[in-house]
Amino acid sequence: MKILYVVTGATFGGAVQHTIHLMKFMAERGHEVGLAAAPEPRLMREAQAIGATIFPNRYFVHHLSFYHDLLSFIPVFKAIRIFEPDLVSGHSTKAGLVARFCATVVRKPVIFTAHGWGFGESRAWWAPWLIRHLERLAARVTAKIICVSEFDRELALRDGIRGPDQLVVIHNGMPPEPYQKAKRVELPCMLGEDTDQRPVLITVGRLAPPKDFETLFKALQKLDHGKTIVVGDGPNRPWVQKLISQNGLSQKIYLLGEREDVPDLLGSAEIFVLSSKKEGLPRTIIEAMLSGLPVVATRVGGIPELVEDGVTGFLVPRENSEALATALQRLIEDPDLFRAMGEAGRKKALLEFTLDRMLKQTLRVYEEVLH
């Protein structure tokens, strides 16, 4: 089987990690894989290591740009013509629309994985309307649409994207081994401090508006805790740094940027927090659960399918710093509670959200479409 993966890839986020896992799995089973994506350095490096045929698309940019978005069709057309895949697999809103249009023109079967629907995001008033109609059109030529959460499937049904027979839910998954083998990092030394204040809070994600760091920082102002580490990078980094300074949190919050030792960092913290306004099914929460951390997160998207409120962590309303602070404080004051919730989360992740399960279910969809 020859599979061409198309992902925007302008930043190294969840959709990119998902695509890398799929390419590696398929390549290890003797399938030939290709990749059409923005030339993001880490993505290119990992794709080369897998042995994928790479088609860089410099017109794939994260922000909305009619000029770049229109030109992005050309490299994908060329990739399909040259690679001649048996199946095209599109990921993320922009790349998914481009992949489906191009695959249809050259009559190749195409699958789309929705890592959260683009029309569910906070955008200019006209953007959700436009994306919703484009998704309805694209769905007509899509063999199967994989949703990463039941929430996204229900959203697609509600908005008339496509019928239930075309929509399949495959929850994201992560490999347990890196989190089971993680080495504890001495965070105070790494951060240049002499104190070992605990517990350490950690959040992992792109520094972008949907993550709502403003609400998180307002909540952290109300807490008496050691420190919070923020792992990730993105377009909002200068704004996030300004927020930290303005709120007097420079001695409590540390921006570590994008890291490749996330399992070790998670294993060195005690509580995971995510204050997002919008999510699909965040891999970072699965990583935290595999690391044995309790999760405090907003009740948005597919997060309630991961976090069992009161059992593996706490769920709070979005954009509510008071509720977020209260949930965090409850865990900070009760080490036995956060350890018990962390262990319950680990068991749930190992049972329901492993990478092996996700990959095998996806392969079955590929085979169903082709055969």
N, C-alpha and C positions, 0 to 999 in steps of 0.2 A: 504494500500500500504506500502511495506517495501522498503526503499531507503537507499543504502549504498553510502555515499559520500567519495570520495578519493581525498585528496589534499596534496601537499607536506608539507606545514605548518611549514617548518623549521624556518620561520620568520613570524611575524604577519603582513602580507600585505593585499593588496586588495582582492586577491583570497580567503584568509582565512576569511575575513569579509563577503564576498559574500556567502561563504559556511555556515557560522554561521547564517546569515539571512535566508537562504533557510531551514536549519534544523529547526530553531525555527518556521518558518511559517508552515512547514509540520507537525511538532509535535503538534502544536496548533490545527490543523485540524484533529487530530486523527491518523495520519500516524506514522509508526514506523521508526525511523532514526538511522543509524549507521555511524560511522566515522573511516576511516583509514587514519592516518596522523602522522607526526612527533610529538613527545611529547612536543610541545611548551607549556609552562606553561599557558599562558593566553588562548590559544585555548582549552587546556584540561579543564580548569576551566569553560569556557563558555559552552562547549559541555556537561559537567556533569550537569550544571544547566538546560540545555534543556531536559536532560533525555536520551541523545543519548547513544547507545552501542558503546564503544570506543575500537578501535584496534590500539594501538600505533605502529608506524613503525619507529624505530630508524635509519633505513637505508635511510630514506628520508632526504637528505641533500640538501642545496640550490645549492652548487657548483657541477660541473660535476665530478663524481667519478665512474669509471667503476665498482670498487669493491662494493661500496655501492649501486649503481644503479641496479646491477644485483641481489644483495641480497634483495633489496626492493620488488621484486616480491613475495617472500615467505610469508610475513605477509599479503599481499593483497589477495593472494590465500586463505590463512587460514580464513581471514575475510569473504570472500564470501561464503566459505564452511560452516562456523559456523552460519553466520547471515542469509544466504539464502534469499537475497533480491529479490524483483520483478524487481528492476531497479538499475543499477549502474550509478552514476553520477561523472565523473572525472573532476578535475579542475587543471589548470596549466600544462605546457608542460610535465614535468617528470611524475607527478602523472597521468596525462591524458593518456599517452602512457601505463603505467603500468596497469591502471584500464581497459583499453580496451583490452589489451592482455589477462589478467586474466579472464575478464568477457566472452570473446569469447570462451576460453578453456572450461569453465563450462556452456556455452550456456545461458548466462544471457544478456538481452538487456542493452545496454550501451549508454549513452549520454555524449558528451564532451563539456565543455565550454572553449573556447579559450580566455583567458585574455591577448590578445596580442600573436602573433605567435612567437615561439622560433626561427624560421629561419629568423626573421626580426631583431634579436639582433646582436650587434657587438661582434663577437666571433672569435676564431681561424678559419682560412680559411675553414677548412673541416667541422666545426660544422653546419653551416647553410645548407650545402649540405646534411649531414647525417639526420638532423632533418626534412628537407623537405621531404626526401624519406620515413622516418619513419611515418610522418604524412599522406602521401599518402596511405601507407599500412594500417595504423590504421583506416583511414576514411572509408575503405571498409567494416569494421565490426562495424561501428558506426551508430546507428539508426538516430541520429540527432546531428549536430554540432551547438552549440549556439555561435554566435559571439557577443561581447559586443559593436561593432561599425560597421558601414557600411564600414569603412576603412578596418577592418579585414576581412569582407566578401569579399570585392573586391580583397584583397590580396590573399585570399584562392582560389578564382576563377582564378586569374591571374596565380597562381603557380600550378594550376591543382590539388589542394587538393581534391576537390569533386565538384559535380555539384550544381547548384542553388537550386534544390529541397531539398537537404540535409542540406543546410545552412540556418539558421534563425538568424536574428538580434534581440537581446533583450538588449537595453541599460541598463547600470547599474543604480541603483536607491538608494536613501538614505531616511531614515525617516525624515520628516520635523520637527517633534516635538522637538527633542533635541536642534535644532538650533533656533527654535522660543522661547524656554524657557531658552536659555543660559544666564548665569549670567556673567556680565562684570567683568573681573579680573583686579585689579589695577596692571598692569604690572611693572611700575617703582618700586613699593614697593616689588613685588614678586622677582624682579631681583636685589634688594638691591640698588636702585638708588633713588636720590631725585628729579630728573628732570622728566618732563612729555612731552618730545619732541614727536611731532607727525608729520606725520603719522607713525604708526607702520606697517611694512611689515611682512608678515608671509608666510612661506612655510612649507608644511607637506609632508613627504615621507621618504622612506628608504634611509639611507646614503649608496648609492651604485652607481656604475659608470653611469647607464642610467640616473640618475637625473642631472648629469653634474653641480655639485656645483662650479667647476672651472669657468665656464662661468658666473654663478650667482654672484660669489664674485668679478670677474672683473667688472661686471656691477655696483655692489654696491659701488665699489671704486670711481666711477665717480659721485655718487649722494651726495646730501646734504640733508640727512633725519635723523630722530631720531634713530630708531633701527630696526633690523630685527630679528625675532625669527624663529628658525629652529626646527621643531617638528619631531621626528623620530629617529630611531637608525639603525645600520646596520654594515656590515663588514668594511666600509670605514670611520668609525668614527675617528680613529687616523689620517688618511690622511686629513679629513675635518678639524679637529682641527689644524693641521699643516698649512693648507692653510690659515685659519683665522689669525693665528699668523704671517705668512710670509707676508701677505698682509696688516698688520697693522689694522685689523678690529676687534680686541678683544673687543673694547669698543662699537662696533655697532652691532655685531652679537652674538646671544646667543643660544647655543645648549641646548634644554630642554630635549632631549632624548625622549623615547617613553612615551606617556601620554594617560590617559583615560578621560581627560577633554578637548578634542579637540574642542567641540562646544563652550565652554567658552573661550578658547584661540582665536578661530576665531572671536568670538563676541567682543573681546577686541582689535582687529586689524582693520586696514582700507583698506589694499590692499593685495591681494593674488598673489604670484608669483610662477611659476613653469618653470624651465629651462631645462626640460628633452630632451634627445636625442632620446628617444623611449618611447612610451606609448601605452596602449590599449585604455581604456576610464577611465581616472583617477577619482576615487571616491573623492579624495581630492578636485578636482575642483567643483564637485557637492556640497560637504560640504561647500565650500567657497561661492558658489552661494546662497545656502539656508541661509547662514549667512549674505547675503546682501553685499558681498565684490565684487568689480571689480576684474577681473582676467587678469594678464599679463602672457602669456604662449607661449611656442614654438608651431609652426605649425607642429605638428607631430601626427601620429596615429589618434585616434578619437577625439582629442582635438577640431578641428574646428567644430565638431558636438555639442560640449558643448558651446564653446565661440564664440559669434557672434562679429567679429572684428569691433570695432568702436561703438558697441552698449552695450555689456555687459563686454567689456574689450578690450585688444589688443593682437593680435597674431604677433609673430616675428619669423624670421628664426632661426633654431637651431644653436647652437654654435656661436652666434653673440652677443657679449657683448655690442657692440655699440647700436644696435637696441633695445636690452633689456633695457639698461639704458635710452635711449630716451623715450621709452614707459612709463617706471616707472616715469621718471621725469615729464612727461606731467601730470600724475595723481597727483603726489605730489604737483605740483604747482596749481592745480585746484580742490579744495575740492568739489565744486558743480558738477564737471564732475564725480569724483569717486563715489560720493553719487548717482548720477543719473544712472551710469552704474551698481552699486551694486544693486539698486532696480530693474533694468531691468533684471539682472541676477537672482534675487530671483524669479521674476514672471515666468521666463522661466523654472527654476528648478522645481517649484511647478506644472507647467503644463506638463512637459515632463520627469522629472527624479526623480519621487518619488519611494520609495521602494515598495509600494503597487502595483503599475503598473508592476514593474519588476517581483515581486513574482507571481502575477496572470498569467502573460504571460508565465512564466516558468512552472507553474503547467499545463497550457494548452498543452505545449509541452510534458510533462510527460504523460498526459492522452492520447494524440494522439499516442505516441509510444506504450503504453500498450494496447490501445483498437482499 
